[in-house]
Amino acid sequence: MADSMPRILIALCAFVVPAAAQQRQQVQYPTPYYIISTDADMDVVRELAVRVTAVAEVYYERTKSFAGVIRTRFPLYVYTNAADYHEAGGPEGSAGCYSHRGRSGRLMAIAQPGREKFLWHVLQHEGFHQFAHMVITEHLPIWVNEGMAEYFGIGIWTGDGLVTGVVPPDRLKTIQRLIQDKSLLSFEQMLSMSREQWNAAIGGDSAWRNYIQAWSMVQFLVHADDGQYQKAFGNFICDLAHRVNWKTAWSNRIGHDIEGFEKRYAEWWLAQSEDCSRDLHVQATVQTLGSYLRRAKLQRLKFQTASDFFAAAREGRIKPLDDINEWLPADMLLECTSAAMLLGKWSLEAPRGKPTTLTLTTHDGKTYCATIAMQSKLRCNRVLVQCSNASGPEKSSDKSTSGTTDSSRPGRQAR
């Protein structure tokens, strides 16, 4: 199978009471939106803390037209031993899950050496299930819930944020092949699919197809035709949260002609090129460097030029901060710095009394400008990247799913 979807499927499961057998001692670490319970070492804990904080705020920012507010810290359990994870209720064959009973639930995952990339994918995916259940509604259709979870699951973490909308090349080839082979379910079948029907496919050959099709439908609704359907999709989910029947909500918000809409979806996907996410990967590099530049400012480091900043990065003068909520891994900065040198010309401006900016002008004339907003309430808004073409007006590099511009915070940060 060409697609990058893990063959060990991540699971949304019913709450299971853990057995009483002895497990490794877990330590609790409160963060702004989660209480992390884990037996992992501090390097894993630090990365968990900064990642889940950034991701929680991105969930909120991208869904704020139809989501509520974050009123309490979410429970997150991370195990270094698979047996402990399964004993606590994690399903066999899974590496992470969101388990719930009624309005309470918990997020669980396994952290094992050499599988860190998969851990972050699992947490970004399953974390959305938790966010949706606690903040949006219990009644999302399964294709929306799984499609949006996978949309966030493959997002690129940048330190203070998450770049979403990325289409991995192997996944693009898979969805195009499925469309050409007419192997996908019809939109009518996907829109009406129950959780029971979805779960019945888990473990079979159709499970991976359902995940990738749900993701591709969300990707289309959020990004196709320059975000044309984004606001309607947000309103559709808002209607679902108010218990409107899916068919009525779809007709009212997106249109009566489901077959015609499915045709536009297929045409759009077949027209996508292998490098359709190139700009998002460049944005992620700029945004990541902005996250480290913000931390350099917290350390009172000053740079006259972009070359000064990159020299400090290569020489290790931008240190990981002791604050668990501000720590970032040193190796990510070195990787980003190496990649940055191939992208184009960099400049840095740090005028007194104004935000610092880090700007990339690519070889094809595009500019990506990262503005460091030190005082923003939301971490994910502390590094804002604007992209502009050489011949076009500047535009935002990211949009909320709702298309709104409200910058209110997601609710109180639990203390």
C-alpha positions in Angstrom: 0.0 0.0 0.0 1.5 3.4 -1.0 -0.3 5.6 1.5 1.4 6.9 4.6 -1.6 6.0 6.8 -0.2 3.7 9.6 -1.4 0.1 9.3 -1.9 0.0 13.1 -5.1 2.0 13.1 -5.6 4.6 15.8 -8.8 4.0 17.7 -11.7 5.9 19.1 -12.9 3.5 21.8 -15.4 3.1 24.6 -14.1 3.7 28.2 -12.6 0.6 29.8 -11.8 0.6 33.5 -8.1 -0.3 34.0 -7.1 -3.5 35.8 -5.6 -3.4 39.2 -2.3 -5.0 38.3 0.9 -3.0 39.1 2.0 -0.5 36.5 5.1 1.7 36.3 4.7 4.8 38.5 3.4 7.8 36.5 4.1 11.5 37.4 1.7 14.3 36.7 2.7 17.5 34.8 0.1 20.2 34.6 0.2 22.3 31.4 -2.1 25.1 30.2 -4.7 22.7 28.6 -3.7 19.2 29.8 -2.7 17.3 32.8 0.0 14.9 31.5 0.5 11.6 33.4 3.5 9.7 32.3 6.5 7.5 33.2 8.5 8.9 30.3 11.8 10.8 30.8 11.9 14.6 30.9 12.9 15.1 27.3 9.7 13.4 26.2 7.7 15.2 28.9 9.0 18.6 27.7 8.2 17.9 24.1 4.8 16.5 25.1 4.0 19.7 27.0 4.9 22.2 24.3 3.3 20.1 21.5 0.0 19.5 23.1 -0.3 23.1 24.2 0.3 24.4 20.7 -2.0 21.8 19.1 -4.9 22.5 21.6 -4.8 26.1 20.6 -4.7 25.3 16.9 -7.7 23.0 17.4 -9.5 26.0 18.9 -8.4 28.5 16.3 -9.4 26.4 13.4 -12.8 25.4 14.8 -13.8 28.5 16.8 -17.0 29.3 14.8 -18.6 26.1 15.9 -16.7 25.0 19.1 -17.2 26.0 22.7 -14.4 27.1 25.1 -11.8 25.0 26.9 -13.0 25.1 30.5 -10.8 22.4 32.1 -7.6 20.7 31.6 -7.8 17.5 29.5 -6.3 14.2 30.9 -3.5 12.7 28.9 -1.8 9.4 29.8 1.4 8.5 28.0 3.0 5.0 28.7 6.5 3.8 27.8 5.4 0.2 28.1 2.8 -1.3 25.8 1.6 -3.7 28.4 0.8 -0.8 30.8 -1.1 1.0 28.0 -3.2 -2.1 27.2 -3.8 -2.8 30.9 -5.1 0.8 31.3 -7.7 0.2 28.5 -5.8 0.8 25.3 -7.1 -1.6 22.6 -4.8 -4.3 21.3 -3.3 -3.3 17.9 -3.5 0.4 18.7 -0.8 2.9 19.7 -3.2 5.5 21.1 -6.8 6.1 21.7 -9.4 8.5 23.2 -11.6 6.6 25.6 -14.7 8.1 27.1 -17.9 7.4 29.1 -20.5 10.1 28.9 -18.9 13.5 29.1 -15.7 12.3 30.7 -12.8 10.7 28.9 -9.1 10.5 28.6 -6.4 10.5 25.9 -3.8 7.7 26.0 -0.8 6.8 23.9 2.4 4.7 23.9 5.8 6.5 23.8 8.5 4.1 22.6 12.1 4.8 21.5 12.4 5.2 17.7 8.7 5.7 17.2 8.4 9.4 18.2 7.1 10.5 14.9 4.2 8.1 15.1 3.5 9.2 18.7 3.0 12.8 17.6 0.7 11.7 14.8 -1.3 9.6 17.2 -1.6 12.4 19.7 -2.6 15.0 17.1 -5.2 12.7 15.7 -6.6 11.3 18.9 -6.3 14.6 20.6 -8.8 16.1 18.2 -11.3 13.3 19.2 -10.9 14.5 22.8 -11.3 18.1 21.8 -14.3 17.5 19.7 -16.0 15.4 22.4 -15.3 17.9 25.2 -15.5 21.3 23.3 -17.6 20.8 20.1 -20.2 18.1 20.4 -20.6 14.4 21.0 -22.6 14.1 17.8 -20.2 14.7 15.0 -20.7 12.2 12.1 -17.9 9.7 12.1 -16.5 10.9 8.7 -16.2 14.4 10.1 -14.7 13.3 13.4 -12.1 10.9 11.7 -11.5 13.2 8.7 -10.7 16.2 10.9 -8.7 14.1 13.3 -6.5 12.9 10.4 -6.4 16.5 9.0 -4.7 17.6 12.3 -2.9 14.3 12.7 -0.6 15.0 9.7 -0.1 18.7 10.5 3.5 19.9 10.9 4.4 21.1 14.4 6.4 24.3 14.3 7.1 24.9 18.0 4.4 27.5 18.7 1.9 26.2 16.2 0.8 23.6 13.7 0.7 24.0 9.9 -2.3 22.1 8.6 -3.6 21.3 5.2 -0.5 19.3 4.2 -1.0 16.6 1.5 1.8 14.0 1.6 2.8 12.9 -2.0 2.1 9.2 -1.3 -1.3 10.0 0.1 -2.1 12.2 -2.9 -1.2 9.3 -5.3 -3.4 7.0 -3.2 -6.5 9.2 -3.2 -6.1 9.9 -7.0 -5.8 6.1 -7.7 -8.9 5.4 -5.6 -10.9 8.1 -7.5 -9.7 6.8 -10.9 -10.5 3.2 -9.9 -13.9 4.2 -8.6 -12.9 2.4 -5.3 -14.2 5.1 -2.9 -17.6 5.0 -1.3 -20.1 7.5 -2.7 -20.6 10.8 -0.8 -24.1 9.6 0.1 -22.6 6.5 1.8 -19.9 8.4 3.6 -22.3 11.2 4.8 -24.8 8.7 6.2 -22.3 6.2 7.7 -22.9 5.4 11.3 -20.2 4.8 13.9 -21.2 1.2 14.1 -20.7 0.8 10.3 -17.3 2.5 10.6 -16.1 0.4 13.5 -17.2 -2.8 11.7 -14.7 -2.0 9.0 -11.7 -1.7 11.4 -9.4 -4.5 10.9 -10.5 -5.1 7.3 -9.2 -3.9 4.0 -11.8 -1.1 3.8 -10.7 0.6 7.1 -7.7 2.5 5.7 -9.8 3.6 2.7 -12.5 5.0 5.0 -9.8 7.0 6.9 -8.2 8.4 3.8 -11.5 9.2 2.2 -12.8 11.0 5.3 -9.5 13.0 5.4 -9.7 13.8 1.7 -13.3 15.1 2.1 -12.3 17.4 4.9 -9.2 18.6 3.0 -11.4 19.5 0.1 -14.0 21.3 2.1 -11.4 23.4 3.9 -9.0 24.1 1.1 -10.6 23.6 -2.4 -11.0 26.6 -4.6 -9.2 28.9 -2.2 -11.3 28.0 0.7 -14.7 28.5 -1.0 -16.5 25.9 1.1 -14.7 26.6 4.4 -17.4 28.8 5.9 -20.2 26.5 4.8 -18.4 23.5 6.3 -18.1 25.3 9.6 -21.8 26.2 9.5 -22.6 22.6 8.7 -20.7 21.4 11.8 -22.4 24.1 13.9 -25.8 22.8 12.7 -24.8 19.2 13.7 -23.7 20.4 17.1 -27.3 21.7 17.5 -28.6 18.3 16.6 -29.8 19.2 13.0 -30.1 16.1 10.8 -27.0 15.7 8.6 -29.0 15.7 5.4 -30.8 18.9 6.3 -27.6 20.6 7.4 -25.7 19.5 4.3 -28.5 20.7 2.0 -28.9 24.1 3.8 -25.2 24.8 4.0 -23.4 23.0 1.2 -26.1 22.2 -1.4 -28.8 19.7 -2.5 -26.8 18.2 -5.3 -24.6 15.7 -3.5 -23.5 13.9 -6.7 -22.5 17.2 -8.3 -20.5 18.1 -5.3 -18.8 14.7 -5.3 -17.9 15.3 -9.0 -16.2 18.7 -8.1 -14.3 16.9 -5.3 -13.0 14.3 -7.7 -12.0 16.8 -10.3 -10.2 19.0 -7.7 -8.2 16.0 -6.3 -7.2 14.7 -9.8 -5.9 18.2 -10.6 -3.5 18.4 -7.6 0.2 18.1 -8.4 2.7 16.1 -6.3 4.2 19.4 -4.9 0.9 20.9 -4.0 2.0 21.3 -0.4 5.4 22.9 -1.1 4.3 26.3 0.1 3.0 24.8 3.4 6.3 23.1 4.0 8.2 26.4 3.4 5.7 28.1 5.7 6.4 25.5 8.3 10.1 26.1 8.1 9.7 29.9 8.5 7.2 29.5 11.3 9.5 27.1 13.1 12.4 29.5 12.9 10.1 32.2 14.2 9.4 30.0 17.2 13.1 29.8 18.0 13.6 33.5 17.3 11.0 34.2 19.9 12.8 32.1 22.4 16.1 33.8 21.6 14.4 37.1 22.5 13.2 35.6 25.8 16.9 34.8 26.4 17.7 38.5 25.6 19.8 37.6 22.5 19.9 40.4 19.9 20.6 40.0 16.2 21.3 42.7 13.6 20.8 40.4 10.6 19.3 37.1 9.7 22.9 35.8 9.3 23.5 36.6 13.0 20.5 34.6 14.0 21.5 31.6 11.9 25.0 31.8 13.2 23.7 31.7 16.8 21.6 28.7 15.9 24.5 26.8 14.4 26.8 27.6 17.3 24.2 26.5 19.9 23.8 29.9 21.5 20.0 29.6 21.4 19.5 27.3 24.4 16.5 25.1 25.2 14.6 27.0 28.0 14.1 25.4 31.4 10.4 26.4 31.4 8.5 23.3 30.4 6.0 25.4 28.4 8.7 27.1 26.4 11.3 24.3 25.8 12.0 23.3 22.2 14.4 20.5 21.0 17.8 21.8 19.9 18.0 19.3 17.0 14.8 20.8 15.3 16.5 24.2 15.1 19.6 22.7 13.5 17.5 20.8 11.0 15.5 23.9 10.1 18.6 26.1 9.8 20.1 23.6 7.3 16.9 23.5 5.3 16.5 27.3 5.4 19.8 27.9 3.5 18.4 26.2 0.4 15.2 28.2 0.2 16.3 31.7 -0.7 17.3 35.0 0.8 16.6 35.8 4.5 16.3 39.1 6.2 15.6 40.2 9.8 14.3 43.4 11.2 14.1 44.3 14.9 12.9 47.9 15.2 12.8 49.3 18.7 9.3 49.2 20.1 7.9 47.1 17.2 7.6 43.4 16.5 10.6 41.6 15.1 10.2 40.1 11.7 12.0 37.3 9.9 11.5 37.2 6.1 12.3 34.7 3.4 12.3 35.6 -0.3 12.3 32.4 -2.3 14.0 31.9 -5.6 10.7 32.2 -7.4 9.9 35.5 -5.8 7.5 34.6 -3.0 7.9 36.1 0.4 7.1 34.5 3.8 7.2 37.0 6.7 7.2 35.7 10.3 6.1 38.4 12.8 7.0 37.7 16.4 4.1 38.8 18.6 5.6 38.3 22.1 2.5 39.4 24.0 -0.2 37.4 22.2 -2.4 35.5 24.6 -2.4 32.4 22.4 0.9 30.7 21.8 -0.2 29.8 18.2 -0.6 33.5 17.4 2.9 34.5 18.7 4.5 33.6 15.4 2.3 34.7 12.5 3.5 34.0 8.9 2.2 36.0 5.9 2.8 34.8 2.4 2.7 36.9 -0.7 3.5 36.3 -4.4 5.8 38.6 -6.4 2.8 39.9 -8.4 0.0 39.6 -5.9 -1.2 41.1 -2.7 -0.1 39.7 0.7 -2.4 37.1 2.1 -2.7 35.2 5.3 -0.9 31.8 5.2 -3.6 30.2 7.3 -7.3 30.5 7.9 -9.6 29.2 10.5 -12.0 26.6 9.3 -14.7 29.1 10.0 -13.2 31.9 8.0 -13.6 34.2 11.0 -11.0 36.6 12.4 -12.0 36.6 16.1 -8.8 36.4 18.2 -10.4 35.6 21.5 -8.7 33.0 23.6 -10.1 29.5 24.0 -11.4 30.1 27.5 -9.6 30.3 30.7 -6.3 28.4 31.0 -6.9 26.0 33.8 -4.6 26.5 36.8 
